[in-house]
Amino acid sequence: EAALAAARRARPDIILSDVMMPGLDGFGLLRQLRPDPALKTIPVILLSARAGEESRIDGAEHGADDYLTKPFSARELHARIHAHLTMAGIRRDSEAHMAAELEAMTRLYEVGNRCVQAGEDLQRCLNDFVEAAIALTGASKGNLQVLDKHSGALIIAAHRGFEQPFLEFFAEVRASEAAACGAAMRGQERVIVDDITQSPLFDGHPSLKVLLDAGVRAVQSTPLISSTGTVLGIISTHFAEAHRPSGIELRLMDLLARQAADYLERKEAEEALRSGEERLRAMFEQAATGIAVVDLDGRFQEVNDRLCQIVSRGREQLLTLSCADLTHPDDWSCNRAKMGEVASGALAEFVIEKRYGRS
């Protein structure tokens, strides 16, 4: 009982226990240890004069990791202890890796979820991608560049950790320039420089001094590729010491890059749609011909200025009327029949002459 209390005060690496003891025996000790979240994974080796298969099975059923029958040699005991400590270390490392991967995947989910919500802020999302990249790779700095289609240059859209000299020098980067991001854009694949002072990419170029002055010794740049295979941008992380990201870190970066590329592609599509709608609206409003959008009953939904002029009515008044209210009665029946054919899909369009009544 005193040993159990001591274990709860300071978690041991391994427990060796006799089975037969007065008060709390070895099996009772296991029954106390295994339900305790802080102690349940401690390796326990039971030591007993009770020999035989049944005794070993009893030990296993009570949660022992090993069972040594007396007498045993010190060498055998040392070997068993070493094996269980090694296994416990591997298990802890595995659990730590799993916890780290879970945390990373949770971060990816949260970033992706925020960036698909209605009304999301563009700059905040780009900042979130940079923060996630830094966290996933254990970097000290990072930035996200987007490709300007007019100039063909990468422009820094979000960053963390960089000061003005770096931002000014790398304000615009092209594929031909001595930079990891430029090389990544050129090859459309990730570029890793684990020590910029040893890399031919920066040898003899001013960019080397700029990076060193910024506290950068290593860098990885991952391209953001659209669904059609074009580069939309680059996300880079920078390290203060010579460093190469691990395989799992690079796989996580691939997932983050996919999210960022999908986000940028969606924003481009939204901007194109918005621009198209604005151009269409301008054409609608500025047309020299009267134009109207009507519902299936012929009621006006939208009208342009020229139509208002033709029928001598204001926009607000027209939007309370229908085609039947403006069309000469002798012309309306034919007009209505043609509109019915369009509504049913029998006609895609029709041309008809008709007379409007002016106010």
N, C-alpha and C positions, 0 to 999 in steps of 0.2 A: 504493500500500500504506500509506503514511503517512496519507493521507486516510481510508482505511477504518478504520485504527486510531483516528484522531481521532473518527470517527463513532461508533465503539463506546464511546468514553469519554464523549462528550456528543452525544446524538442530535440531528442537525440537522433543521430544518423542511423543507428541500428540498436536493437534490443536483444540481448541474450538472456534467457530465463530458464531456470529449472522448471520442471513440471510439478513435481511433488513438493509442496511447501505448505506450512501451516497458514491458516487464515485465507489469504488470496493466493491460489495456486496459479500455475502457468496458463491453464485454460481460462481461469477467471480473469487473469490479466488481459488475455486476448479479447474476452467479452467486453472489457472496459475500453480497450484501445480502439477496436474496429468501428464502433459507432461514432467516435469522436472525429469530426472533420479535420482537426489539426494533427491527429496522430494516426489516422487509419492507414496511411500509406507507408508507415515506418516498417522496414523489414524486421521480422521477428524470427529468431532461431531458438527453438526449444531444445533443451538439453535434458536427457532423462536416462535412467537405468532401465526403464521399461523398453524392452526390445520387441521386435516383431512387426509384421505388416499392419496389424490392427492398431498398434500404438501410433504408427506413422499416419495412418488414415485419420485417427482421432485428432492428431495435431493439425492435419490439413483442413479437416472439417471445422476446426475452431479458428482457422485463419492464419496458421503459422506458415511462414515462407519456407522453412526448412526444419528438419528434425534430426538431431544427432544423438546416437545411442552411446552411452558411456560403456566402457572407456573409449576415448578417442584421442588421437594424437594432436598435439599443438599445431602441427603442420596442416592437418586436415581442417582444424577449426579456423586457422588463418586463411586457408584457401576458400572456405565457405564464406567467411566474412568478406573477403575481398570480392568474391563473385557477386554477393548481394549488394554490397556498396556500389559496385560498378553498375549493376542493373538498376539500382535505385537512381543513380545519376543519369543514366540513359532515359529512364522514365521521366524524371524531372525535366530534362532537356526537351523531351518530346512534348510534355505537357506545356512547357513554356513556349515552344514553337507553335503548338496548336492554339494557345491563347493569343500569341502575337498575330497569327494568321486570322483568327476570328476577329480580333480588333481591327486588323487591316481591312478585312472584307466588310465589317460594319461601317468603317469609314467610307469605303467605296460606295456602299449602299446609300449612306446618308448624303454624300456629295451628289450622287446621281439623282436621288429623290428630290433634293432641293432644286436641282436644275431642270426638273420637268414640271414643277409647280407653276400654275398660272401666275403671271405677273412677276416671275423671277427677275432679279436684277442681274444684268449681264456682267458688270464689273465684279459683283460679289461672287458670282459663279466662277469666273476666271481666277479670282483670288483663292477660292476654295480648292480649285484644281491644283494650284501651286502649293498651297499648304499641305494638301494630301500627298503630293509627289515628294515633298521634303520629308514628311513623316514616314512614308513607305520605304524610302531609301536611306533614312538616317542622315540626310544631308544637312548642311548648315544654311544653304541659300538655294534659291531656285527662281526660274522665270518661265513664262509662257509667251511665245511669240506667235502672231498670226501673219499669214501671207497676204500682202497687199497685191491684189491682182493687177493693178495698174503699173506699179513700179517693179513688181517681181521680187520685192525685198521682204524679209521678215521684220516685223515691227513688234517691239516689246509691248504687250497688252496688260501684263500683270507680273509682279515680281515680289520677292521678299528678301531683304538682307543686302541689297545693293545700293551704293551711293552714286552721286551724280557722274563722276568720271567714267564709271563702268557703263551707266545708262546712256551717256552721250556717245561713247565710243561704239557701242553695239546698238545704237538707235535704229539703224537699218543694216541688215546683214543679207548679202546675196549668196547664192550657192557656190560661187567661185572663191569666196573669202576664207581666210584662215581662221575658222571657228568650228567648233564641234557641231553647232546648229547648222552652219552652212554645209558641212559635209553630210549631215543627216538629211538635209533637204536635197542635196545633189544625188545621194545614193538611195533615197527613200527608205532608209533603214537606220536602226539605232546605231549611234556612235558612242563608244566608251573610251575615254582617255584616262587611264588610271594614274598617270603622272604627267602633267603638261610639260614639265621641264625635260622629259625624255622623249616627247612625241615629235615626230617630224612635221606634224600638222602645224605646230606653232613655231618651229625652229626658224629664227631670224625674223619673225614677224612682230610688229608692235603689240599685237593682241596678247602675246605672252606676258609682257610687263603689266598690261592693264589687268589681266587676270590675277597675277601674283600680287599686285598692289591691292586688289579687291579681296585678298585672302583666299584665293581659289588655287588648289593644287591638283584637283581631279574633277572631271565632269562627265556626265552622261546626258545625251540628247536623244529623245525619242520622238519620231515624227508622228503627227496626227494625220492619218490617212482617211480620206472620204470613202464612201461606199463605192465610188467609181474609180478609186485608185489614185486620186490626186492628193498632193500635200496641201493641207489647210493651215498647218502651223507646226511648231516644235515646242515640246515641253522638256525643260532641262533642269537637272539638279547639280549642285556644286558642292564640293567637299574641301575642307580646310587642309586635309592631309592626303597623301597618295592613297588611293582607295579604288576598289572595284566592287560594285554592288553584287550581292549574292544572286543565285538563280531565282530564288523565291521573290526577292525584291524586284528583279527584272520582270518576272511574270506578273506581279502586281502592277508594275508600271505599264505593262501591255494592256491590262484591263482598264487602268485609269486613262490611258491614251485613247482607247476605244470610246470610252464615255465622253472624253473631251472632244474627240472628232465628231461623234454623233451630235453633240450639243452645238458645235460650231456649224455643222452642216444644216441643222435645223434652223439656227438663227439666220443663216444665209438664205434659206428657202423662205423664211418669214419675211425677210427684208425684200427679197425679189417679189414676193406676192404683194407686199405693201406698195412697192414701187410700181408694180403693174396695175394695181388698183388705183393708185394716184394718177398714173398716165391715162387710164381708161376714164376716170372721173373728169380729168381735164379735157379729154376729147369729147366726152358727153356734154360738158358744160359749154365748150367753145365752138361746137359744131354749128355750121351755117344752116343746117337742116333741123327741123323740129323733131325731137326724139322723146319717146315716153316708154316707161316700163309699166305694164298693166297686169292685173291678176286675171284669173280665168273668167271672172265676171265682167272684165273690161274696165275695172276701176283703176284709176291712176295711182301708181305707187311712187314713181319718180318722173319728173319732167324737166326739160332743160329750158333755158331762157328763150331760145328761138321759138319753141312751141308756144310759150306764153305770149310771145309777140304775135304769132300767127293767129291765135284765137282770141287775142285781146283780153286775157284774163291773168290774174296774178297766180304765182306758184301755189300759195296756200289755198286759194279758191279751187284751183284745178285738182288738188289732192283730195278734195271732198266730192269730186264728180267722177263720172265714168265716160267711156267713149260714146255711149248712147245719149248722154246729155249734150254732147257737142255735135254729133253727126246728124246730117239732114235725115229726116224720117224715111225718105224714099231710098236712101243709101244704106241705112242701118241693117236691114234684113240680110243683105248680101255680105256685109262686113261681119255680122254676127255669125253667119254660117261658116265663113272662112276661118274665123277665130276658133270656132268649135272644131274644125278639122285639124288645126294646128295643135289644139289642146289634146286631141285624141291620138295624135301621132300620125295622122293620115297625110298631113302636109308639114314640111319643114319651114316653109315661108310662102307668102303670097303677095302679089302686087294688085292693088285695087285703087281705082279713082273714087273719091268721095268728096262731099261738100261738108264744110264745118259751118256751124252757126256761130256768128260773132256776137259778143255781148253789146 
